[in-house]
Amino acid sequence: MLFWGLVFGRRSETAWLEKHDHAKTMNPDTRHPSVSAGTIIGWCVLAAGIGQVPIIVAGLLTARVLPQAGLLLLILGLPSGLLLFLGGLGLIWRQFAGYYCVNLATFFAGIGGFKSPYIPFIKRFINFGPGTEDLFLALNLLLVAVLAFEHWGRLRNLELSKQKTHRIWLVALMALGLCSVSIGRAMIHREKGEKTRAAELPVVGSALQDFQTSGKLAYISVQTRFPRGITSVFSGTSTEPAVLALADAHHLKRMDDPAAHKKFLPQVRAWKLNDTVFPSKFSPNDWYYVGRLKTMPKVVIELVYRNADELTFDAWRAGKSTWRSSPHEHHWRVGVPRPYTTDTCSGMGLHRTRVGKFAEQVLEEIGAHGASKRL
C-alpha cells in the first residue's frame, strides 16, 4: 500500500505540473520567444499604420482652412491608421485582438479594401498604373490569410467554450470582409484604350464635344459607382486655337506662378505612364490654366499648353485632368492631375461626386497663387 501510494502521488504531481505548464502555453497573453509569421506581419502592419500619420496631420492642418477637405482626410486616415497601429502592436505581442484589428482594417478601410501595401518599400519598385492597387490589395489579403491560419491554430489552446466564440467571430469577419472587398471591387471600373473624338471619352466627353482633335485619343480611366466619380488620363493631338477656344468656353484661369505649376497633374506622375504617350513635364514658359467644366461644375480642370507645338490634358474624377495638343498629337488624361510632356496643355477634371468636392477645394488651395478661390 505504501509503495503504490508513493507511486500514485508522484504521478499525480507530475500530471499537475504538466497541465500547469501547458496552461501557460495556452495563454494568448504570454509572449513566445520564437518569431512567428504573425509577429513579422505585425511589424509590417505597424509600419503601414505609422505611414497614415502624414494623412492625419494633413487633415488636421487642412481643417483650419478647408473644414470639409480636412474632415475627409481625417476620415480616410484616422480610423485605418488607428486600427493598423493597434493591430500591429497586438500581433507583435501575440494578442488575439491584433488579428481582429488587422482584419477590420484590411477589409473595410476603403472601398473594396485597404489598398496601401503592408510590405514596406514595395511601392518604390512596383507601379504599372491604376491596376497596381489591385496587386497591393491581393498581397494584403494573402497576409490576412496567413494570419487567419495562425489565428485558427492558436485557438486550439483555449478552452472549448472560448474556441467556439473566437471561431464564430473569425469566420463571420472573414465572410463579411470578402463580401465587402468583392462588392467594392465591383463598383470600380477600369478602362484603357483609344477614342476617335473627345466627345467619346467616359463621363466628361459630353462637356468636351466641341473640342477639336485629330487622330486617336489614348486614355486610361477609373470609374467608381460609390461615390460616383471618374479619374481619367487621355492624350491626343489638337491645335492652339482649339485649346484656347476650350479655355475660353469654360472660363479657365491662367496661372503664372511657377510654384503652382509644380503641383499640376499629380496623377500622371503617380501612375508612371509612358511619357511618349502621356507627357508629364512642362517648362515655366508654358501656359497653365485651371477651372471647372461649364456643364459639370464639380469637374475641376487643369490645362497646360506648351508654347512649342503640343497640348496635353489630364483629368481626375476626384480632382484633375490634363491635355497635350500639337499639330501632330494631342494627349489627354482623366484622373488625378499629373504633369504632361513638354509643349503640352494640361488640365484635370472632377465628375459629380463627393470626392470631387474635396478635389475642388484642394485645387483651389493649390491654385491660390494664380486663380481666385471661386472660379
C-alpha positions as CSV (number, residue, x, y, z in Angstrom):
1,M,0.0,0.0,0.0
2,L,2.8,2.4,0.8
3,F,4.6,1.6,-2.4
4,W,1.6,2.2,-4.6
5,G,0.7,5.3,-2.6
6,L,4.1,6.8,-3.3
7,V,3.9,5.9,-7.0
8,F,0.4,7.4,-7.3
9,G,1.4,10.6,-5.5
10,R,4.4,11.1,-7.8
11,R,2.4,10.5,-10.9
12,S,-0.3,13.0,-9.8
13,E,2.3,15.6,-9.0
14,T,3.9,15.1,-12.4
15,A,0.5,15.4,-14.2
16,W,-0.4,18.5,-12.3
17,L,2.9,20.2,-13.3
18,E,2.5,19.2,-17.0
19,K,-1.1,20.6,-17.0
20,H,0.1,23.8,-15.4
21,D,2.9,24.3,-17.9
22,H,0.5,23.5,-20.8
23,A,-1.9,26.1,-19.5
24,K,0.8,28.7,-19.6
25,T,1.5,28.0,-23.3
26,M,-2.3,28.3,-24.0
27,N,-2.4,31.8,-22.5
28,P,-2.5,34.2,-25.5
29,D,-1.1,37.0,-23.3
30,T,2.2,35.1,-22.9
31,R,4.9,36.2,-25.3
32,H,6.6,33.3,-27.1
33,P,10.4,33.5,-27.6
34,S,10.1,32.2,-31.2
35,V,9.4,34.6,-34.0
36,S,6.1,33.7,-35.8
37,A,4.7,34.8,-39.1
38,G,2.2,36.9,-37.2
39,T,5.0,38.8,-35.4
40,I,6.7,39.5,-38.7
41,I,3.5,40.7,-40.3
42,G,2.8,42.7,-37.2
43,W,5.9,44.8,-37.7
44,C,4.8,45.4,-41.4
45,V,1.3,46.4,-40.3
46,L,2.7,48.7,-37.6
47,A,4.8,50.4,-40.3
48,A,1.8,50.8,-42.5
49,G,-0.2,52.3,-39.6
50,I,2.6,54.8,-38.9
51,G,2.5,55.6,-42.6
52,Q,-1.0,57.0,-42.2
53,V,0.3,59.8,-39.9
54,P,1.1,62.2,-42.7
55,I,-2.5,61.9,-43.9
56,I,-3.9,62.6,-40.4
57,V,-1.6,65.6,-39.9
58,A,-2.5,66.9,-43.4
59,G,-6.2,66.6,-42.4
60,L,-5.7,68.5,-39.1
61,L,-3.8,71.3,-40.9
62,T,-6.2,71.5,-43.8
63,A,-9.2,71.5,-41.5
64,R,-8.2,75.0,-40.3
65,V,-8.6,76.5,-43.8
66,L,-10.9,74.0,-45.5
67,P,-13.0,72.2,-42.9
68,Q,-14.7,69.8,-45.3
69,A,-11.5,68.7,-47.0
70,G,-9.7,68.3,-43.7
71,L,-12.5,66.2,-42.3
72,L,-12.4,64.0,-45.4
73,L,-8.7,63.4,-44.9
74,L,-9.2,62.6,-41.3
75,I,-12.0,60.1,-42.1
76,L,-9.7,58.4,-44.7
77,G,-6.6,58.3,-42.5
78,L,-7.5,58.2,-38.8
79,P,-9.6,55.0,-38.5
80,S,-7.4,52.9,-40.7
81,G,-4.2,54.3,-39.1
82,L,-5.5,53.6,-35.6
83,L,-6.6,50.0,-36.5
84,L,-3.3,49.2,-38.2
85,F,-1.3,50.7,-35.3
86,L,-3.2,48.7,-32.7
87,G,-3.3,45.6,-34.9
88,G,0.5,45.7,-35.4
89,L,1.2,46.0,-31.7
90,G,-1.3,43.2,-31.0
91,L,0.4,40.9,-33.4
92,I,3.8,41.7,-32.1
93,W,2.6,40.9,-28.5
94,R,0.6,37.9,-29.7
95,Q,-2.7,39.2,-28.7
96,F,-5.9,37.9,-30.4
97,A,-7.1,41.5,-30.7
98,G,-4.3,42.2,-33.1
99,Y,-5.8,39.7,-35.6
100,Y,-9.2,41.3,-35.5
101,C,-7.8,44.8,-35.9
102,V,-5.8,43.9,-39.0
103,N,-8.8,42.1,-40.5
104,L,-11.0,45.1,-40.0
105,A,-8.5,47.5,-41.5
106,T,-7.8,45.2,-44.5
107,F,-11.4,44.5,-45.4
108,F,-13.2,47.8,-44.5
109,A,-10.6,50.6,-44.6
110,G,-11.6,51.9,-48.1
111,I,-13.9,51.0,-51.0
112,G,-13.0,47.4,-51.8
113,G,-10.4,47.1,-49.0
114,F,-7.2,48.7,-47.9
115,K,-5.0,49.2,-51.0
116,S,-1.8,50.5,-49.5
117,P,0.7,47.7,-49.2
118,Y,1.7,46.2,-45.9
119,I,5.1,45.1,-47.4
120,P,7.5,48.1,-46.8
121,F,9.0,49.9,-49.8
122,I,7.2,47.8,-52.4
123,K,5.7,51.0,-53.9
124,R,9.2,52.1,-55.0
125,F,9.6,49.1,-57.2
126,I,6.2,48.2,-58.4
127,N,3.9,50.6,-60.3
128,F,2.2,49.7,-63.5
129,G,-0.7,52.3,-63.4
130,P,-4.1,52.3,-61.8
131,G,-4.2,48.5,-61.6
132,T,-1.3,48.5,-59.1
133,E,-3.6,48.9,-56.2
134,D,-5.3,45.6,-57.0
135,L,-1.9,43.8,-56.7
136,F,-1.3,45.5,-53.3
137,L,-4.8,44.5,-52.1
138,A,-4.2,40.9,-53.2
139,L,-0.9,40.8,-51.3
140,N,-2.6,42.3,-48.2
141,L,-5.3,39.6,-48.4
142,L,-2.6,37.0,-48.7
143,L,-1.1,38.2,-45.5
144,V,-4.5,38.2,-43.9
145,A,-5.0,34.6,-44.9
146,V,-1.7,33.7,-43.2
147,L,-2.8,35.5,-40.1
148,A,-6.2,33.7,-40.2
149,F,-4.5,30.3,-40.4
150,E,-2.2,31.1,-37.5
151,H,-5.1,32.6,-35.5
152,W,-7.2,29.4,-36.1
153,G,-4.3,27.2,-34.9
154,R,-3.8,29.2,-31.7
155,L,-7.4,28.8,-30.8
156,R,-6.8,25.1,-30.1
157,N,-5.0,26.1,-27.0
158,L,-8.1,27.8,-25.5
159,E,-10.9,26.3,-23.6
160,L,-13.6,24.7,-25.7
161,S,-16.2,27.4,-24.9
162,K,-13.8,30.2,-25.9
163,Q,-12.7,28.3,-29.0
164,K,-16.3,28.3,-30.3
165,T,-16.7,32.0,-29.7
166,H,-13.5,33.0,-31.4
167,R,-14.1,30.8,-34.4
168,I,-17.6,32.1,-34.9
169,W,-16.2,35.7,-34.9
170,L,-13.3,34.8,-37.2
171,V,-15.5,33.0,-39.8
172,A,-18.1,35.8,-39.7
173,L,-15.4,38.5,-40.1
174,M,-13.8,36.7,-43.0
175,A,-17.1,36.2,-44.8
176,L,-18.2,39.8,-44.3
177,G,-14.8,41.1,-45.3
178,L,-14.6,39.1,-48.5
179,C,-18.1,40.3,-49.4
180,S,-17.1,43.9,-48.7
181,V,-14.0,43.5,-50.9
182,S,-16.0,41.9,-53.7
183,I,-18.7,44.5,-53.7
184,G,-16.2,47.4,-53.5
185,R,-14.2,46.0,-56.4
186,A,-17.3,45.5,-58.5
187,M,-18.0,49.3,-58.1
188,I,-14.7,50.2,-59.7
189,H,-14.4,50.0,-63.5
190,R,-11.1,50.5,-65.2
191,E,-10.8,51.1,-68.9
192,K,-7.9,51.6,-71.3
193,G,-7.9,52.2,-75.0
194,E,-8.3,54.8,-77.7
195,K,-11.1,57.1,-78.9
196,T,-11.5,59.0,-82.2
197,R,-13.2,62.0,-80.6
198,A,-13.1,63.8,-77.2
199,A,-16.8,63.5,-77.0
200,E,-16.4,59.7,-76.7
201,L,-14.4,59.9,-73.5
202,P,-16.0,58.4,-70.4
203,V,-18.2,60.7,-68.3
204,V,-16.5,64.0,-69.3
205,G,-16.9,63.5,-73.1
206,S,-20.2,65.4,-73.2
207,A,-18.6,68.5,-71.8
208,L,-15.7,68.3,-74.4
209,Q,-17.8,67.5,-77.5
210,D,-16.8,70.9,-79.1
211,F,-13.1,70.3,-78.5
212,Q,-11.5,69.7,-81.9
213,T,-8.8,67.0,-82.1
214,S,-7.2,64.9,-84.8
215,G,-6.1,61.3,-84.7
216,K,-6.6,58.8,-81.9
217,L,-7.0,59.8,-78.2
218,A,-5.3,57.4,-75.9
219,Y,-6.9,57.3,-72.5
220,I,-7.0,55.5,-69.1
221,S,-10.0,55.9,-66.9
222,V,-11.0,54.6,-63.4
223,Q,-14.7,55.0,-62.6
224,T,-16.4,54.4,-59.2
225,R,-20.1,54.0,-58.6
226,F,-20.0,55.0,-55.0
227,P,-19.0,57.7,-54.5
228,R,-19.8,58.4,-58.2
229,G,-16.7,59.7,-59.9
230,I,-14.1,59.2,-62.5
231,T,-10.3,59.5,-62.8
232,S,-9.1,59.6,-66.3
233,V,-6.0,60.5,-68.3
234,F,-6.1,61.0,-72.0
235,S,-3.7,62.1,-74.7
236,G,-4.1,63.2,-78.4
237,T,-3.5,65.9,-81.0
238,S,-5.1,69.3,-81.4
239,T,-4.3,72.9,-82.4
240,E,-3.6,76.1,-80.5
241,P,-6.9,77.8,-81.5
242,A,-8.8,74.7,-80.4
243,V,-7.1,74.7,-77.0
244,L,-7.7,78.5,-76.5
245,A,-11.3,78.0,-77.5
246,L,-11.7,75.3,-74.9
247,A,-10.2,77.5,-72.2
248,D,-12.4,80.4,-73.2
249,A,-15.6,78.2,-73.3
250,H,-15.1,77.0,-69.7
251,H,-13.7,80.3,-68.4
252,L,-10.4,78.8,-67.3
253,K,-8.0,81.0,-65.3
254,R,-4.4,81.3,-66.4
255,M,-1.8,80.7,-63.6
256,D,1.7,82.2,-63.9
257,D,3.2,81.3,-60.5
258,P,6.0,78.7,-61.0
259,A,5.3,77.3,-57.5
260,A,1.7,76.4,-58.6
261,H,3.0,74.8,-61.9
262,K,4.8,72.1,-59.9
263,K,1.6,70.9,-58.4
264,F,-0.2,70.3,-61.6
265,L,-1.2,66.8,-62.8
266,P,0.0,64.6,-59.9
267,Q,-1.9,61.5,-61.1
268,V,0.2,61.2,-64.2
269,R,3.4,61.0,-62.2
270,A,1.8,58.7,-59.7
271,W,0.8,56.2,-62.3
272,K,4.2,56.5,-64.1
273,L,2.6,56.3,-67.5
274,N,4.5,56.1,-70.8
275,D,5.9,59.6,-71.2
276,T,5.8,59.2,-75.0
277,V,2.0,58.7,-75.0
278,F,1.2,60.7,-71.8
279,P,3.7,63.5,-71.5
280,S,4.1,64.9,-67.9
281,K,6.8,67.6,-68.0
282,F,6.4,71.2,-68.8
283,S,8.5,74.4,-68.7
284,P,7.8,77.6,-66.8
285,N,7.2,79.3,-70.1
286,D,4.2,77.1,-71.0
287,W,0.6,78.3,-70.4
288,Y,-1.2,76.8,-67.3
289,Y,-5.0,77.0,-66.9
290,V,-7.3,75.8,-64.2
291,G,-11.0,75.9,-63.8
292,R,-14.2,73.9,-63.8
293,L,-16.1,72.4,-66.7
294,K,-19.0,74.7,-67.5
295,T,-21.6,71.9,-67.8
296,M,-20.1,69.9,-64.9
297,P,-19.4,72.4,-62.1
298,K,-17.8,69.8,-59.9
299,V,-15.3,68.8,-62.6
300,V,-12.1,70.7,-62.0
301,I,-9.7,71.0,-65.0
302,E,-6.0,71.8,-65.3
303,L,-4.8,72.8,-68.7
304,V,-1.2,73.3,-69.8
305,Y,-0.3,74.5,-73.2
306,R,3.3,74.2,-74.5
307,N,4.4,77.2,-76.4
308,A,6.2,74.9,-78.9
309,D,3.7,72.6,-80.7
310,E,1.9,70.4,-78.2
311,L,-1.0,70.4,-75.9
312,T,-1.7,67.9,-73.1
313,F,-4.8,67.4,-70.9
314,D,-5.2,65.3,-67.8
315,A,-8.4,64.9,-65.8
316,W,-9.1,63.3,-62.4
317,R,-12.5,62.2,-61.2
318,A,-11.7,63.3,-57.7
319,G,-9.7,66.3,-58.8
320,K,-7.9,66.9,-62.0
321,S,-7.2,66.4,-65.8
322,T,-4.6,67.2,-68.4
323,W,-4.2,67.8,-72.1
324,R,-1.5,67.9,-74.7
325,S,-2.0,69.5,-78.1
326,S,0.2,69.7,-81.1
327,P,-0.2,69.9,-84.8
328,H,0.8,66.3,-84.7
329,E,-0.5,64.9,-81.5
330,H,-2.8,65.7,-78.6
331,H,-2.7,64.0,-75.2
332,W,-5.5,63.8,-72.6
333,R,-5.8,62.2,-69.3
334,V,-8.7,61.9,-66.8
335,G,-7.6,61.2,-63.3
336,V,-5.6,62.7,-60.6
337,P,-3.8,65.7,-62.0
338,R,-0.3,64.9,-63.4
339,P,2.2,66.9,-65.5
340,Y,2.2,66.1,-69.2
341,T,5.1,66.2,-71.6
342,T,6.7,69.4,-72.8
343,D,4.8,71.7,-75.2
344,T,1.5,70.4,-73.8
345,C,-1.6,71.7,-72.3
346,S,-2.6,70.0,-69.1
347,G,-5.7,70.0,-67.0
348,M,-7.7,68.0,-64.6
349,G,-11.4,67.4,-64.0
350,L,-13.8,66.1,-61.4
351,H,-17.2,64.4,-62.0
352,R,-20.2,64.9,-59.8
353,T,-19.0,63.2,-56.6
354,R,-18.3,63.9,-53.0
355,V,-14.7,63.3,-53.7
356,G,-14.9,65.8,-56.5
357,K,-15.9,68.5,-54.0
358,F,-12.9,67.7,-51.9
359,A,-10.7,67.9,-55.0
360,E,-12.1,71.2,-55.9
361,Q,-11.2,72.6,-52.6
362,V,-7.7,71.2,-52.7
363,L,-7.2,72.5,-56.3
364,E,-8.4,76.0,-55.2
365,E,-5.8,75.9,-52.4
366,I,-3.1,74.8,-54.8
367,G,-4.1,77.4,-57.3
368,A,-4.4,80.2,-54.8
369,H,-1.3,81.9,-56.4
370,G,-2.8,82.2,-59.8
371,A,-6.5,81.6,-59.6
372,S,-9.3,83.0,-57.5
373,K,-10.9,81.0,-54.7
374,R,-14.0,80.7,-56.8
375,L,-13.6,80.3,-60.5
